[in-house]
């Protein structure tokens, strides 16, 4: 899976999960979506760099 696709997917998942949390608890969803998207992108970057490092180790 490409790095951009992986990061975008986790950003979307984080945003949607935080939107759902904000809606179910009757809170303003904008800050939750922003924070959830940031955390999702961060997790996606970590996972993609881990996969990239493992692939480089296999090739060497």
C-alpha positions as CSV (number, residue, x, y, z in Angstrom):
1,X,0.0,0.0,0.0
2,X,1.3,3.4,-0.9
3,X,2.3,5.8,1.9
4,X,-0.1,8.6,0.8
5,X,-3.0,6.2,0.7
6,X,-2.2,4.8,4.1
7,X,-1.9,8.2,5.8
8,X,-5.1,9.5,4.1
9,X,-7.0,6.4,5.2
10,X,-6.0,6.8,8.8
11,X,-6.7,10.6,8.7
12,X,-10.2,9.8,7.4
13,X,-10.8,7.2,10.1
14,X,-9.6,9.4,12.8
15,X,-11.7,12.3,11.6
16,X,-14.9,10.2,11.3
17,X,-14.4,8.5,14.7
18,X,-13.9,11.9,16.4
19,X,-16.9,13.3,14.6
20,X,-19.0,10.4,15.8
21,X,-17.8,10.9,19.3
22,X,-18.6,14.6,19.2
23,X,-22.1,14.1,17.8
24,X,-23.0,11.3,20.2
25,X,-22.0,13.5,23.2
26,X,-23.8,16.6,21.9
27,X,-20.6,18.7,21.6
28,X,-19.2,21.0,19.0
29,X,-17.6,18.5,16.5
30,X,-15.1,20.9,14.8
31,X,-12.3,20.6,17.4
32,X,-12.8,16.9,17.7
33,X,-12.5,16.4,14.0
34,X,-9.4,18.5,13.8
35,X,-7.7,16.7,16.6
36,X,-8.9,13.3,15.4
37,X,-7.6,14.0,11.9
38,X,-4.2,15.1,13.3
39,X,-3.9,12.0,15.4
40,X,-5.0,9.8,12.5
41,X,-2.4,11.3,10.2
42,X,0.3,10.9,12.9
43,X,-0.6,7.2,13.4
44,X,-0.6,6.7,9.6
45,X,2.8,8.2,9.3
46,X,4.2,6.0,12.0
47,X,2.8,2.8,10.5
48,X,3.9,3.7,7.0
49,X,7.5,4.5,8.2
50,X,7.5,1.2,10.1
51,X,6.4,-0.7,7.0
52,X,9.0,1.1,4.9
53,X,11.8,0.3,7.3
54,X,10.8,-3.4,7.4
55,X,10.8,-3.5,3.6
56,X,14.3,-1.9,3.5
57,X,15.6,-4.4,6.1
58,X,14.3,-7.3,4.0
59,X,16.0,-6.0,0.9
60,X,19.4,-5.7,2.6
